[in-house]
Amino acid sequence: MSRRIPKSWHSYRKRNWAATATLVIGLPLTFLISIAIKGLLGIQSELLLLGSLLLWAVVWAWLAIRIARWPCPKCGVAWLSNQEVRLGAPRACSKCGLGLYDEP
């Protein structure tokens, strides 16, 4: 049973999904598109792959920064600021203690 997510967190959730999809789907898709273009146009250059990977990296970095700078719904401070990156660690605002998907 999934719990209801407050409206104040919908923007964060959309940003998180976009960044995750860009990482998980976008990287392999970048390789596939580069290989397809190389096959269709007959371009024998590693610069095509490098350029497409650079474009993917810029898009993914922009999306990741949007998540990192997302304001806490309760206090307005960047919600992910000053948090250690640990797998399975409970996420909470470092200033006001608001947990992930909690009501403000």
C-alpha positions as a LaTeX table, in Angstrom:
\begin{tabular}{lrrr}
\hline
Residue & $x$ (\AA) & $y$ (\AA) & $z$ (\AA) \\
\hline
Met1 & 0.00 & 0.00 & 0.00 \\
Ser2 & 1.49 & 3.32 & $-1.04$ \\
Arg3 & 0.97 & 6.42 & 1.01 \\
Arg4 & $-0.47$ & 9.61 & $-0.44$ \\
Ile5 & 2.14 & 12.19 & $-1.40$ \\
Pro6 & 1.34 & 15.78 & $-0.37$ \\
Lys7 & 1.00 & 18.33 & $-3.19$ \\
Ser8 & 3.99 & 20.25 & $-1.87$ \\
Trp9 & 6.23 & 17.32 & $-2.88$ \\
His10 & 4.88 & 16.76 & $-6.43$ \\
Ser11 & 7.49 & 19.05 & $-8.01$ \\
Tyr12 & 10.32 & 17.22 & $-6.22$ \\
Arg13 & 8.97 & 13.85 & $-7.32$ \\
Lys14 & 8.71 & 14.96 & $-10.98$ \\
Arg15 & 12.25 & 16.30 & $-10.91$ \\
Asn16 & 13.53 & 13.10 & $-9.31$ \\
Trp17 & 11.82 & 10.90 & $-11.91$ \\
Ala18 & 13.14 & 13.04 & $-14.77$ \\
Ala19 & 16.74 & 12.84 & $-13.52$ \\
Thr20 & 16.49 & 9.11 & $-12.85$ \\
Ala21 & 14.99 & 8.39 & $-16.27$ \\
Thr22 & 17.66 & 10.50 & $-17.95$ \\
Leu23 & 20.35 & 8.53 & $-16.17$ \\
Val24 & 18.89 & 5.03 & $-16.59$ \\
Ile25 & 17.31 & 5.36 & $-20.04$ \\
Gly26 & 19.14 & 8.35 & $-21.51$ \\
Leu27 & 22.68 & 6.98 & $-21.32$ \\
Pro28 & 22.02 & 3.72 & $-23.20$ \\
Leu29 & 19.75 & 5.59 & $-25.62$ \\
Thr30 & 22.58 & 8.03 & $-26.34$ \\
Phe31 & 24.83 & 5.15 & $-27.34$ \\
Leu32 & 22.12 & 3.58 & $-29.52$ \\
Ile33 & 21.32 & 6.83 & $-31.31$ \\
Ser34 & 25.01 & 7.50 & $-31.93$ \\
Ile35 & 25.47 & 4.01 & $-33.38$ \\
Ala36 & 22.36 & 4.41 & $-35.56$ \\
Ile37 & 23.49 & 7.79 & $-36.91$ \\
Lys38 & 26.94 & 6.39 & $-37.56$ \\
Gly39 & 25.41 & 3.47 & $-39.49$ \\
Leu40 & 22.93 & 5.58 & $-41.46$ \\
Leu41 & 25.25 & 8.42 & $-42.38$ \\
Gly42 & 28.46 & 6.41 & $-42.55$ \\
Ile43 & 30.29 & 8.82 & $-40.25$ \\
Gln44 & 33.39 & 7.14 & $-38.83$ \\
Ser45 & 34.13 & 9.49 & $-35.97$ \\
Glu46 & 34.35 & 9.15 & $-32.24$ \\
Leu47 & 33.45 & 12.83 & $-32.03$ \\
Leu48 & 29.81 & 11.95 & $-32.74$ \\
Leu49 & 29.66 & 9.70 & $-29.68$ \\
Leu50 & 31.63 & 12.17 & $-27.59$ \\
Gly51 & 29.33 & 15.05 & $-28.58$ \\
Ser52 & 26.18 & 13.10 & $-27.82$ \\
Leu53 & 27.58 & 11.97 & $-24.44$ \\
Leu54 & 28.51 & 15.54 & $-23.62$ \\
Leu55 & 24.97 & 16.67 & $-24.44$ \\
Trp56 & 23.53 & 13.87 & $-22.28$ \\
Ala57 & 25.85 & 14.78 & $-19.39$ \\
Val58 & 24.83 & 18.45 & $-19.51$ \\
Val59 & 21.11 & 17.56 & $-19.49$ \\
Trp60 & 21.52 & 15.07 & $-16.65$ \\
Ala61 & 23.65 & 17.48 & $-14.59$ \\
Trp62 & 21.05 & 20.23 & $-15.01$ \\
Leu63 & 18.29 & 17.88 & $-13.83$ \\
Ala64 & 20.39 & 16.68 & $-10.87$ \\
Ile65 & 21.13 & 20.27 & $-9.81$ \\
Arg66 & 17.40 & 21.04 & $-9.94$ \\
Ile67 & 16.85 & 18.22 & $-7.42$ \\
Ala68 & 19.69 & 19.33 & $-5.17$ \\
Arg69 & 18.45 & 22.93 & $-5.09$ \\
Trp70 & 14.75 & 22.09 & $-4.59$ \\
Pro71 & 13.46 & 24.10 & $-1.59$ \\
Cys72 & 12.09 & 22.40 & 1.50 \\
Pro73 & 8.30 & 22.91 & 1.62 \\
Lys74 & 8.49 & 23.90 & 5.29 \\
Cys75 & 11.51 & 26.20 & 5.65 \\
Gly76 & 12.59 & 26.99 & 2.07 \\
Val77 & 16.22 & 25.86 & 2.43 \\
Ala78 & 17.60 & 23.53 & $-0.25$ \\
Trp79 & 16.20 & 20.21 & 0.97 \\
Leu80 & 19.22 & 18.06 & 0.06 \\
Ser81 & 21.81 & 20.46 & 1.48 \\
Asn82 & 24.26 & 19.10 & 4.06 \\
Gln83 & 23.07 & 15.50 & 3.75 \\
Glu84 & 25.43 & 12.57 & 3.64 \\
Val85 & 25.05 & 10.23 & 0.70 \\
Arg86 & 24.28 & 6.88 & 2.34 \\
Leu87 & 22.22 & 4.09 & 0.88 \\
Gly88 & 19.07 & 3.54 & 2.93 \\
Ala89 & 19.63 & 6.61 & 5.10 \\
Pro90 & 16.46 & 8.42 & 6.14 \\
Arg91 & 16.11 & 11.71 & 4.25 \\
Ala92 & 15.20 & 14.82 & 6.21 \\
Cys93 & 15.77 & 18.56 & 5.87 \\
Ser94 & 18.99 & 19.54 & 7.61 \\
Lys95 & 17.44 & 22.74 & 8.96 \\
Cys96 & 13.87 & 21.90 & 10.08 \\
Gly97 & 13.93 & 18.07 & 10.09 \\
Leu98 & 11.04 & 17.59 & 7.63 \\
Gly99 & 11.21 & 14.05 & 6.28 \\
Leu100 & 10.83 & 12.98 & 2.68 \\
Tyr101 & 7.16 & 13.25 & 1.59 \\
Asp102 & 6.02 & 14.45 & 5.04 \\
Glu103 & 3.38 & 17.16 & 5.39 \\
Pro104 & 4.97 & 20.59 & 5.97 \\
\hline
\end{tabular}
